[in-house]
Amino acid sequence: MGRVEARERNMSHLDDSEGEAEKLQELGWYHGNLTRHAAEALLLSNGSDGSYLLRKSNGLYSLSVRAKESVKHFQVIYTGYSFKFGFNEFSSLKEFVNHFANQPLIGSETGTLIVLKHPYPYQVEEPSIYESVRVHTAMQTGRTESDLVPTAPSLGTKEGYLTKQGGLVKTWKTRWFTLQRNELKYFKDQMTPEPIRTLDLTECSAVQFDYTQEKVNCFCLVFPYRTFYLCAKTGVEADEWIKILRWKMSQIRKQLAQDGSSMRSQSFLKQSLSEK
């Protein structure tokens, strides 16, 4: 009898678990399999500071949050029994959603504090209006489907305070850094609108941990004209910066390789046509 009751309890829990997952599909700010790239593009272009959405990510869930001019991603774990977010655990989806209704304050490892204000809806009204085509003509000839290579700059964003070594005078100063597309900018502080300098990552040849300085948690960015030395508050934070900067550079190299391949293909095609 005990085995039967235990089996019935397990089946009941399984039904509840499936029910919670189904309810998630009905959540107005759940965006399903929206990619990280698309979430960042959406929140940066149409959201505001404190806008957020929930999406599926690598079998788990991710809460994507706009923090000023960057988007941060936080993991949400559904155990089958509960939702885990940060240091909190919620026994039901309703409890999880009610938590967000009270506009919680969350902080990232970089020290950025964000108030979750605006859930970004999955469905947004769109006008049924279309432009009329007035001109439609091919600008090139001889190209095929293989020449259509979809491209877009990577949107992985990050921001936070780092300590930077000066160029001429080797003193260390704390600066606010933002990473967007292929640009790393640093400002006097978080409130300053204009950057002191913008570093073009297409010119960067390497990003790596650095152990030559007296400070800890340092890393460097190598450019043809200068090596920039930066230090984070923690080793974890330094590792995060290095990972996303290296990822950016790998995306830049892929893009340059694709562009080069496309140029060689066009050159070969023109040569072949001229020989005919």
Backbone bond lengths (Angstrom), bond angles and torsions (degrees), N, CA, C in turn:
res aa  C-N    CA-C-N  psi(-1)  N-CA   C-N-CA  omega(-1)  CA-C   N-CA-C  phi
1 M - - - 1.460 - - 1.532 110.09 -
2 G 1.359 116.02 -38.65 1.449 120.88 179.73 1.519 111.56 -62.03
3 R 1.372 116.09 -38.80 1.460 120.04 -179.91 1.522 110.81 -65.86
4 V 1.322 116.51 -40.13 1.468 121.44 -179.71 1.519 110.37 -63.82
5 E 1.345 115.76 -43.82 1.467 120.07 179.62 1.524 110.96 -64.37
6 A 1.339 115.58 -41.14 1.461 119.51 179.57 1.524 110.43 -63.98
7 R 1.347 115.74 -40.92 1.466 120.19 179.67 1.525 110.57 -64.42
8 E 1.343 115.75 -40.55 1.465 120.36 179.45 1.530 110.87 -65.19
9 R 1.356 115.79 -38.34 1.458 119.49 178.53 1.527 110.75 -65.58
10 N 1.353 116.11 -40.50 1.465 120.40 179.62 1.526 111.37 -65.48
11 M 1.349 115.09 -40.44 1.463 119.41 179.07 1.518 110.05 -65.84
12 S 1.349 115.46 -39.48 1.460 119.96 179.11 1.515 110.70 -63.46
13 H 1.353 116.61 -42.13 1.459 120.86 179.07 1.530 110.57 -64.40
14 L 1.368 116.18 -38.39 1.456 120.59 179.29 1.518 110.51 -62.82
15 D 1.337 115.98 -41.10 1.463 120.27 177.94 1.523 110.63 -63.01
16 D 1.354 115.87 -42.44 1.470 119.99 179.07 1.523 110.68 -62.73
17 S 1.366 116.16 -40.73 1.457 121.72 -179.12 1.520 110.77 -62.77
18 E 1.343 116.38 -45.63 1.456 120.53 179.13 1.523 110.42 -65.29
19 G 1.355 115.49 -35.10 1.462 119.77 179.03 1.514 111.55 -64.41
20 E 1.341 117.17 -40.18 1.469 121.23 178.90 1.526 110.33 -64.16
21 A 1.341 116.34 -40.98 1.465 120.14 179.33 1.524 110.96 -64.42
22 E 1.330 116.59 -38.83 1.467 120.67 178.45 1.530 110.58 -67.03
23 K 1.318 116.94 -39.17 1.469 120.66 179.11 1.530 110.86 -62.71
24 L 1.340 115.35 -32.59 1.460 119.90 179.99 1.524 110.87 -60.83
25 Q 1.339 116.60 -35.57 1.461 120.69 179.21 1.525 111.39 -63.26
26 E 1.327 116.86 -24.93 1.461 121.30 -177.54 1.533 112.51 -90.03
27 L 1.333 116.41 -6.29 1.460 120.41 -179.72 1.528 109.44 -67.29
28 G 1.332 117.32 127.60 1.460 121.61 -172.65 1.513 115.27 -63.54
29 W 1.337 118.29 -21.18 1.468 120.44 -178.78 1.534 112.06 -114.66
30 Y 1.338 115.36 20.47 1.466 120.65 172.90 1.525 108.06 -93.49
31 H 1.341 116.91 123.66 1.465 121.61 -172.74 1.522 113.33 -108.24
32 G 1.327 117.89 19.86 1.463 120.90 174.23 1.517 113.25 59.03
33 N 1.334 115.84 -129.61 1.468 121.78 -175.16 1.528 113.34 -88.79
34 L 1.316 117.19 29.53 1.465 120.73 176.45 1.530 109.12 -59.09
35 T 1.325 117.05 131.36 1.466 120.43 -178.32 1.525 111.40 -75.73
36 R 1.302 115.65 163.43 1.471 121.69 176.64 1.532 110.02 -58.69
37 H 1.333 115.58 -44.60 1.463 120.99 -179.49 1.528 110.49 -59.24
38 A 1.336 116.52 -48.13 1.466 120.72 -178.28 1.526 111.10 -66.59
39 A 1.340 117.47 -36.91 1.467 120.86 178.75 1.523 110.57 -63.32
40 E 1.322 116.70 -42.02 1.467 120.54 179.55 1.527 110.48 -66.77
41 A 1.334 116.95 -42.97 1.462 120.40 179.54 1.527 110.41 -62.24
42 L 1.321 116.24 -40.89 1.468 121.64 -178.60 1.527 111.25 -65.91
43 L 1.328 116.76 -50.07 1.457 120.40 -175.92 1.523 112.44 -71.12
44 L 1.331 117.25 -34.68 1.464 120.00 180.00 1.529 111.94 -73.16
45 S 1.335 116.41 -35.19 1.461 119.32 -176.20 1.521 112.73 -86.74
46 N 1.338 117.24 -31.21 1.462 118.83 -171.61 1.525 114.24 -129.54
47 G 1.326 117.12 -3.95 1.458 119.90 179.05 1.513 111.06 -96.35
48 S 1.319 115.45 -171.38 1.467 121.33 176.64 1.521 107.92 -140.62
49 D 1.315 115.86 174.97 1.460 120.13 -179.10 1.528 109.81 -58.41
50 G 1.335 117.21 120.95 1.464 121.28 -178.00 1.516 114.00 97.25
51 S 1.338 118.06 -0.59 1.468 120.60 174.83 1.523 109.20 -72.73
52 Y 1.323 117.05 145.33 1.463 120.21 -178.95 1.521 110.61 -151.14
53 L 1.333 114.34 160.09 1.460 120.96 175.82 1.524 108.92 -150.14
54 L 1.312 115.31 158.80 1.464 121.88 178.61 1.515 108.17 -109.84
55 R 1.336 116.59 137.27 1.462 120.34 -179.41 1.517 109.76 -145.66
56 K 1.322 115.40 163.43 1.455 120.61 177.73 1.518 108.98 -83.64
57 S 1.332 117.14 140.81 1.460 120.35 -176.49 1.521 110.57 -150.62
58 N 1.330 116.43 110.45 1.472 122.33 176.24 1.525 112.76 52.42
59 G 1.332 116.35 45.43 1.458 120.58 177.85 1.514 113.79 82.48
60 L 1.330 117.67 -10.98 1.465 122.08 177.20 1.530 107.58 -113.05
61 Y 1.317 116.67 -157.58 1.463 121.02 176.46 1.524 108.83 -128.97
62 S 1.316 115.16 152.90 1.455 120.85 179.55 1.519 109.39 -130.88
63 L 1.330 115.86 134.45 1.451 121.51 172.92 1.528 106.61 -98.07
64 S 1.332 116.48 112.68 1.459 121.60 179.49 1.523 108.44 -97.11
65 V 1.327 116.61 126.53 1.465 121.84 -172.60 1.523 110.17 -128.78
66 R 1.333 116.56 131.70 1.457 119.53 175.25 1.523 109.47 -83.93
67 A 1.327 115.27 127.14 1.465 121.97 176.05 1.510 107.37 -123.32
68 K 1.330 115.41 95.48 1.469 122.09 -175.72 1.527 109.24 58.40
69 E 1.339 118.36 -114.18 1.461 119.74 -174.10 1.521 112.98 -102.99
70 S 1.327 117.65 22.27 1.460 120.39 175.34 1.519 108.91 -138.30
71 V 1.319 116.04 169.35 1.471 121.43 178.32 1.524 108.03 -124.61
72 K 1.319 115.74 128.35 1.458 121.45 178.70 1.522 109.00 -108.16
73 H 1.334 115.76 149.47 1.465 121.43 -176.05 1.527 109.28 -123.07
74 F 1.322 116.29 126.89 1.462 122.34 -178.58 1.524 109.27 -121.12
75 Q 1.308 115.54 138.85 1.464 120.18 -176.94 1.524 111.88 -79.77
76 V 1.327 115.66 135.92 1.462 123.14 173.01 1.526 106.68 -118.51
77 I 1.316 116.80 124.25 1.472 120.67 -176.44 1.526 109.80 -108.58
78 Y 1.331 115.38 126.96 1.468 120.36 173.43 1.519 107.63 -104.36
79 T 1.314 116.87 114.75 1.460 121.89 -174.13 1.524 113.04 -84.33
80 G 1.338 116.85 -9.48 1.463 120.63 -170.36 1.513 110.20 97.59
81 Y 1.334 115.46 -19.89 1.462 122.67 177.92 1.532 111.03 -113.54
82 S 1.346 114.99 -32.74 1.463 118.72 -172.65 1.523 110.50 -156.97
83 F 1.335 115.39 169.69 1.461 122.35 174.51 1.530 108.09 -106.02
84 K 1.328 116.65 126.76 1.461 121.80 178.04 1.521 109.57 -109.07
85 F 1.334 116.01 126.30 1.458 121.53 178.81 1.518 108.25 -141.35
86 G 1.334 115.72 116.55 1.460 119.56 -177.08 1.522 110.21 62.30
87 F 1.335 116.50 -128.07 1.460 121.04 179.70 1.524 112.09 -93.65
88 N 1.334 116.64 2.86 1.461 120.46 -176.24 1.524 111.85 -105.22
89 E 1.313 114.78 150.98 1.463 121.43 175.73 1.533 107.99 -131.51
90 F 1.336 115.98 131.49 1.460 121.88 -175.68 1.527 109.05 -117.96
91 S 1.318 115.37 129.04 1.459 120.29 -173.51 1.524 113.47 -75.85
92 S 1.326 117.36 -15.08 1.466 120.24 -179.79 1.518 109.83 -148.34
93 L 1.328 115.10 163.37 1.461 119.82 177.81 1.524 110.48 -63.60
94 K 1.321 116.87 -37.62 1.461 121.41 179.78 1.528 110.76 -59.85
95 E 1.320 115.62 -43.88 1.468 120.52 179.67 1.533 110.16 -65.66
96 F 1.333 115.83 -38.95 1.469 122.32 178.54 1.530 110.38 -62.44
97 V 1.337 116.96 -46.30 1.465 122.01 -178.63 1.527 110.99 -68.00
98 N 1.339 117.42 -40.28 1.468 120.86 178.83 1.529 111.46 -60.77
99 H 1.319 115.44 -33.01 1.466 120.24 177.59 1.532 109.59 -60.72
100 F 1.324 116.99 -42.32 1.461 121.01 -178.97 1.522 111.95 -74.96
101 A 1.324 117.15 -26.27 1.465 120.51 177.86 1.530 110.98 -63.49
102 N 1.330 116.87 -22.93 1.469 121.60 -178.89 1.529 112.70 -92.98
103 Q 1.335 116.31 16.89 1.464 123.02 176.11 1.538 112.59 49.31
104 P 1.343 116.50 68.51 1.471 118.82 -178.67 1.526 112.04 -69.79
105 L 1.314 114.53 155.58 1.459 122.78 175.87 1.520 107.70 -100.97
106 I 1.332 116.73 126.63 1.462 119.54 177.36 1.522 109.02 -123.36
107 G 1.321 115.36 152.18 1.463 120.66 179.61 1.511 110.24 -126.79
108 S 1.334 116.39 140.71 1.460 121.02 178.62 1.523 109.47 -95.74
109 E 1.322 115.76 175.69 1.465 120.69 -179.21 1.528 111.65 -66.47
110 T 1.362 116.25 -21.71 1.464 119.06 179.96 1.521 111.88 -79.24
111 G 1.334 116.98 -6.00 1.451 120.91 -179.97 1.522 113.17 95.04
112 T 1.331 116.84 -1.13 1.461 120.61 179.11 1.519 110.33 -72.27
113 L 1.343 117.01 129.52 1.462 122.27 176.99 1.521 109.08 -104.75
114 I 1.320 116.62 131.76 1.463 121.40 -176.18 1.525 109.10 -130.51
115 V 1.324 116.46 129.78 1.463 121.15 172.35 1.525 107.67 -93.24
116 L 1.326 116.02 123.57 1.462 120.30 -179.29 1.522 108.88 -79.84
117 K 1.334 116.36 100.75 1.460 121.39 -171.73 1.521 113.71 -102.54
118 H 1.351 116.55 -43.86 1.455 119.41 -166.33 1.528 111.61 -124.95
119 P 1.327 118.62 103.68 1.468 119.12 172.48 1.526 109.84 -66.15
120 Y 1.335 116.69 129.31 1.469 119.80 -177.42 1.530 108.50 -87.11
121 P 1.331 118.10 120.55 1.472 120.87 -173.17 1.524 113.06 -70.47
122 Y 1.319 114.46 148.54 1.465 120.52 176.71 1.525 110.17 -71.40
123 Q 1.324 115.64 -38.87 1.460 120.24 -179.91 1.530 109.86 -106.85
124 V 1.321 115.72 124.75 1.453 122.39 178.44 1.524 108.18 -126.34
125 E 1.322 116.73 135.60 1.463 119.74 179.76 1.523 110.98 -62.63
126 E 1.328 115.08 134.92 1.455 120.28 -179.95 1.528 109.55 -127.27
127 P 1.331 117.29 140.38 1.465 119.12 179.96 1.526 111.84 -72.83
128 S 1.304 116.82 139.18 1.461 121.41 176.66 1.519 108.68 -89.52
129 I 1.317 115.98 65.39 1.461 122.38 -176.01 1.529 108.28 -129.57
130 Y 1.313 116.55 134.50 1.459 120.56 -176.53 1.522 110.18 -131.15
131 E 1.321 115.37 146.36 1.458 120.83 176.62 1.525 109.93 -76.05
132 S 1.331 116.68 149.21 1.461 121.98 175.86 1.524 109.73 -86.89
133 V 1.325 116.91 137.21 1.459 121.65 178.07 1.522 108.79 -80.39
134 R 1.332 116.48 120.14 1.468 121.38 179.77 1.527 111.58 -105.88
135 V 1.334 116.07 -32.70 1.460 121.04 179.87 1.516 108.25 -131.86
136 H 1.327 116.58 135.12 1.463 120.83 178.77 1.521 108.71 -153.44
137 T 1.330 116.03 98.84 1.458 119.53 -179.20 1.524 109.59 -147.91
138 A 1.314 116.93 147.95 1.466 121.47 -179.44 1.513 110.20 -74.51
139 M 1.328 116.46 135.02 1.458 121.75 -179.84 1.526 111.57 -91.16
140 Q 1.351 117.50 -16.28 1.454 121.97 179.03 1.522 108.97 -136.48
141 T 1.320 116.56 167.46 1.457 121.14 176.65 1.519 109.74 -130.10
142 G 1.333 115.28 156.92 1.463 120.38 174.61 1.511 115.65 85.24
143 R 1.310 117.70 -3.24 1.466 119.86 -179.25 1.531 109.99 -84.46
144 T 1.338 116.26 151.54 1.461 122.31 -177.95 1.523 110.37 -126.00
145 E 1.322 115.35 -176.93 1.470 121.05 -178.59 1.529 111.85 -57.82
146 S 1.332 116.92 -32.60 1.469 120.24 -178.38 1.530 112.40 -65.46
147 D 1.346 116.36 -18.31 1.459 120.13 178.63 1.526 112.44 -83.58
148 L 1.334 116.67 -8.66 1.459 120.22 -179.86 1.520 109.32 -87.51
149 V 1.307 116.56 94.77 1.466 122.04 -179.35 1.530 108.39 -108.45
150 P 1.358 117.25 108.21 1.482 119.19 179.53 1.521 110.28 -64.55
151 T 1.316 116.90 130.04 1.462 120.80 179.31 1.524 110.48 -136.08
152 A 1.318 115.45 151.02 1.462 122.03 174.91 1.518 107.47 -163.98
153 P 1.340 118.13 144.44 1.469 119.62 177.54 1.519 110.79 -66.68
154 S 1.328 116.48 141.02 1.455 120.25 178.21 1.518 109.44 -65.48
155 L 1.337 116.58 142.25 1.458 120.08 -173.86 1.530 113.80 -106.92
156 G 1.326 117.94 3.40 1.461 120.05 -178.88 1.524 110.23 -49.94
157 T 1.338 117.82 118.06 1.460 121.56 -175.24 1.525 111.22 -114.04
158 K 1.308 115.22 154.54 1.468 120.22 175.71 1.525 107.77 -157.96
159 E 1.311 116.32 151.95 1.465 120.31 176.59 1.522 108.86 -151.55
160 G 1.316 116.31 158.94 1.459 120.46 177.63 1.519 111.05 158.56
161 Y 1.320 114.80 171.09 1.463 120.71 179.69 1.533 110.04 -83.53
162 L 1.327 116.09 135.11 1.454 123.63 172.83 1.528 107.52 -134.14
163 T 1.322 116.24 153.56 1.463 120.68 175.32 1.523 108.04 -96.19
164 K 1.333 116.85 126.38 1.463 122.09 -174.05 1.533 110.87 -116.42
165 Q 1.316 114.66 138.92 1.463 119.63 175.46 1.534 109.55 -83.00
166 G 1.329 117.07 137.44 1.458 121.70 179.31 1.518 112.17 -68.40
167 G 1.345 115.85 161.88 1.458 120.66 -178.33 1.518 112.08 -79.59
168 L 1.325 117.02 -61.69 1.471 120.97 -179.12 1.519 111.42 -83.06
169 V 1.339 115.08 -51.73 1.471 120.18 176.80 1.532 107.63 -94.54
170 K 1.316 117.37 117.04 1.463 122.01 -171.31 1.534 112.93 -80.85
171 T 1.319 115.61 48.36 1.463 119.87 174.61 1.528 108.58 -94.42
172 W 1.343 115.03 161.05 1.464 120.01 -178.61 1.523 109.80 -107.63
173 K 1.334 115.95 131.62 1.458 121.18 178.23 1.524 110.11 -132.96
174 T 1.313 114.97 143.93 1.461 120.15 178.80 1.525 109.53 -82.86
175 R 1.330 115.40 129.36 1.458 121.63 -179.18 1.531 109.90 -131.90
176 W 1.331 115.10 154.91 1.467 121.59 177.24 1.533 108.31 -91.83
177 F 1.337 116.62 122.77 1.461 122.02 -176.82 1.527 110.64 -110.29
178 T 1.337 115.92 141.74 1.464 121.53 173.51 1.520 108.78 -130.55
179 L 1.317 115.69 138.35 1.462 121.87 178.21 1.517 108.57 -117.88
180 Q 1.320 116.58 116.05 1.458 122.62 178.46 1.517 109.34 -139.28
181 R 1.320 115.21 132.43 1.456 121.59 -177.97 1.531 109.13 50.30
182 N 1.321 118.45 -120.93 1.466 119.96 -177.93 1.522 112.52 -106.66
183 E 1.333 116.57 23.99 1.463 120.30 -176.47 1.527 111.96 -124.34
184 L 1.317 115.57 131.78 1.460 122.56 172.38 1.527 106.73 -110.10
185 K 1.335 116.21 114.82 1.460 121.33 -177.99 1.521 109.67 -111.06
186 Y 1.335 115.94 147.96 1.459 117.93 171.56 1.522 110.36 -130.26
187 F 1.347 113.71 143.03 1.454 123.46 -173.98 1.528 109.16 -121.56
188 K 1.321 116.03 162.55 1.464 120.24 176.99 1.523 110.29 -59.16
189 D 1.340 117.00 -43.45 1.459 122.17 175.00 1.525 108.25 -156.75
190 Q 1.322 116.08 -178.94 1.461 121.34 -174.65 1.525 112.83 -66.08
191 M 1.328 118.09 -24.96 1.457 121.92 -175.55 1.531 113.17 -90.74
192 T 1.331 117.66 -12.21 1.465 120.79 -178.34 1.527 110.55 -75.62
193 P 1.347 118.14 125.64 1.471 119.96 -175.40 1.527 114.62 -74.91
194 E 1.349 117.41 -33.93 1.458 120.65 -175.44 1.536 110.94 -100.53
195 P 1.332 117.56 133.54 1.466 119.41 -179.81 1.518 112.75 -73.02
196 I 1.320 115.98 151.72 1.462 120.81 173.16 1.523 109.21 -70.37
197 R 1.347 114.35 -38.95 1.463 119.39 -178.34 1.528 109.59 -157.40
198 T 1.324 115.48 151.86 1.464 122.25 175.39 1.516 108.44 -119.98
199 L 1.323 117.03 123.84 1.460 122.08 179.22 1.530 108.71 -100.03
200 D 1.322 116.00 125.42 1.465 122.41 178.86 1.528 108.49 -87.45
201 L 1.328 116.57 112.22 1.463 120.37 -174.74 1.522 113.32 -70.66
202 T 1.320 117.82 -13.27 1.469 119.18 175.32 1.528 110.38 -67.95
203 E 1.350 117.00 -17.08 1.465 121.54 179.44 1.533 112.05 -96.92
204 C 1.331 116.89 -5.38 1.469 121.01 -177.08 1.531 110.33 -83.85
205 S 1.328 116.75 133.65 1.467 120.71 -177.60 1.524 113.50 -101.03
206 A 1.340 118.08 -19.94 1.468 119.67 -177.97 1.527 111.18 -162.29
207 V 1.338 114.44 148.50 1.467 122.24 171.88 1.515 106.64 -132.48
208 Q 1.318 118.06 126.73 1.464 119.83 -175.25 1.534 111.39 -158.07
209 F 1.348 114.76 158.85 1.465 119.90 173.48 1.523 108.61 -61.89
210 D 1.314 116.35 146.97 1.457 120.65 -179.83 1.527 109.78 -127.28
211 Y 1.338 115.45 131.06 1.464 120.67 -177.96 1.530 111.61 -118.10
212 T 1.343 116.34 14.15 1.463 119.52 -178.11 1.524 112.12 -87.36
213 Q 1.320 117.49 -14.10 1.468 120.72 -177.44 1.528 110.57 -93.04
214 E 1.315 115.79 160.99 1.463 120.22 179.54 1.526 111.75 -74.77
215 K 1.314 116.95 -19.95 1.462 121.40 179.86 1.522 110.63 -81.98
216 V 1.361 116.00 162.52 1.462 120.99 177.54 1.523 109.45 -103.42
217 N 1.336 115.84 168.28 1.471 123.92 178.61 1.523 111.91 58.49
218 C 1.334 115.55 38.46 1.463 120.73 -178.56 1.525 111.49 -98.23
219 F 1.321 115.16 150.83 1.459 121.96 172.01 1.516 108.16 -145.19
220 C 1.318 116.92 165.55 1.453 119.81 -177.04 1.524 111.45 -134.38
221 L 1.325 114.99 151.72 1.456 123.37 174.13 1.524 107.20 -115.27
222 V 1.331 116.37 124.56 1.457 121.02 -174.85 1.531 109.74 -99.64
223 F 1.333 115.71 119.72 1.458 122.93 174.95 1.530 108.41 -117.03
224 P 1.321 118.66 160.11 1.471 120.24 179.94 1.524 112.92 -58.76
225 Y 1.326 116.63 -32.63 1.456 120.87 -174.73 1.529 113.64 -97.36
226 R 1.348 118.06 -13.02 1.460 119.29 -176.82 1.532 110.44 -174.06
227 T 1.317 115.80 151.52 1.469 121.19 171.53 1.526 108.17 -106.50
228 F 1.332 116.02 124.82 1.463 121.28 -178.79 1.533 109.20 -96.28
229 Y 1.326 116.33 128.57 1.461 122.52 179.84 1.532 109.38 -105.83
230 L 1.334 115.51 124.84 1.458 121.70 -177.44 1.515 109.67 -129.73
231 C 1.334 116.08 147.89 1.469 120.94 178.61 1.526 109.86 -130.26
232 A 1.325 115.50 137.49 1.464 121.90 177.52 1.522 109.46 -101.95
233 K 1.335 115.69 168.66 1.468 119.84 179.94 1.523 111.60 -69.86
234 T 1.337 115.77 -36.56 1.464 120.01 -177.45 1.522 110.31 -131.00
235 G 1.326 115.75 161.44 1.462 120.63 176.40 1.513 111.98 -64.66
236 V 1.333 116.61 -35.02 1.469 121.22 178.74 1.524 110.61 -62.94
237 E 1.333 115.64 -44.12 1.456 120.69 -179.82 1.528 110.91 -65.55
238 A 1.321 116.88 -41.93 1.470 120.59 177.56 1.522 110.11 -61.46
239 D 1.321 116.48 -41.54 1.469 121.35 179.65 1.530 110.82 -63.41
240 E 1.338 116.87 -38.92 1.465 120.64 178.25 1.524 111.02 -62.99
241 W 1.328 116.39 -44.71 1.467 119.97 178.71 1.522 110.74 -61.55
242 I 1.325 116.93 -45.07 1.466 120.91 -178.69 1.525 110.57 -62.11
243 K 1.331 116.36 -43.66 1.475 120.11 -178.02 1.518 111.85 -62.55
244 I 1.338 117.08 -46.96 1.464 118.40 -176.72 1.530 111.18 -72.46
245 L 1.338 118.15 -33.44 1.462 120.63 177.03 1.528 110.94 -67.52
246 R 1.329 116.77 -41.23 1.462 119.93 177.31 1.522 110.77 -65.35
247 W 1.329 116.04 -39.11 1.464 119.87 178.01 1.526 110.24 -62.81
248 K 1.328 116.44 -42.80 1.466 120.96 177.18 1.520 110.30 -57.71
249 M 1.320 116.38 -45.77 1.455 120.45 -177.74 1.519 111.75 -66.18
250 S 1.339 116.72 -35.44 1.471 119.07 176.76 1.523 110.61 -65.39
251 Q 1.341 116.57 -36.95 1.467 120.74 177.00 1.529 110.82 -66.22
252 I 1.325 116.49 -39.30 1.466 121.01 178.72 1.528 109.99 -63.11
253 R 1.339 116.71 -43.33 1.472 120.18 -179.59 1.522 110.85 -64.17
254 K 1.337 116.31 -40.75 1.473 119.93 178.20 1.518 110.37 -61.15
255 Q 1.341 115.38 -43.66 1.460 120.63 -179.38 1.529 110.63 -62.83
256 L 1.338 116.65 -43.84 1.461 120.35 179.74 1.522 111.18 -64.87
257 A 1.349 116.46 -37.38 1.464 120.65 178.37 1.527 110.74 -65.86
258 Q 1.342 116.17 -41.45 1.463 120.39 178.08 1.520 111.23 -64.49
259 D 1.340 116.10 -43.43 1.459 120.39 179.33 1.527 110.91 -62.97
260 G 1.338 115.99 -40.44 1.457 120.36 179.47 1.510 111.92 -66.02
261 S 1.348 115.63 -40.87 1.461 120.75 178.62 1.519 111.18 -63.89
262 S 1.341 115.19 -41.33 1.460 120.31 179.58 1.529 110.92 -64.67
263 M 1.331 117.04 -40.95 1.467 121.46 179.37 1.526 110.59 -64.84
264 R 1.352 117.26 -41.44 1.468 120.74 179.55 1.517 110.40 -65.72
265 S 1.353 115.62 -38.65 1.464 120.50 179.34 1.524 110.96 -63.05
266 Q 1.353 115.99 -43.99 1.460 119.91 179.78 1.525 110.88 -65.71
267 S 1.339 117.00 -39.84 1.455 121.50 180.00 1.528 110.89 -64.03
268 F 1.343 115.88 -42.70 1.458 120.92 179.29 1.522 110.91 -64.47
269 L 1.345 115.65 -40.62 1.459 120.67 -179.83 1.527 110.80 -64.02
270 K 1.338 117.17 -44.52 1.453 120.84 179.27 1.528 110.88 -62.14
271 Q 1.333 116.20 -40.45 1.461 121.10 -179.66 1.524 110.51 -64.85
272 S 1.359 115.28 -41.81 1.468 119.94 -178.75 1.521 110.30 -64.89
273 L 1.340 115.99 -40.85 1.465 120.18 -178.72 1.526 111.15 -68.08
274 S 1.343 115.99 -37.01 1.471 119.64 -179.59 1.526 111.17 -68.79
275 E 1.337 117.19 -33.18 1.476 120.84 179.93 1.523 111.49 -70.04
276 K 1.356 114.59 -26.98 1.469 117.75 178.44 1.519 110.17 -73.29
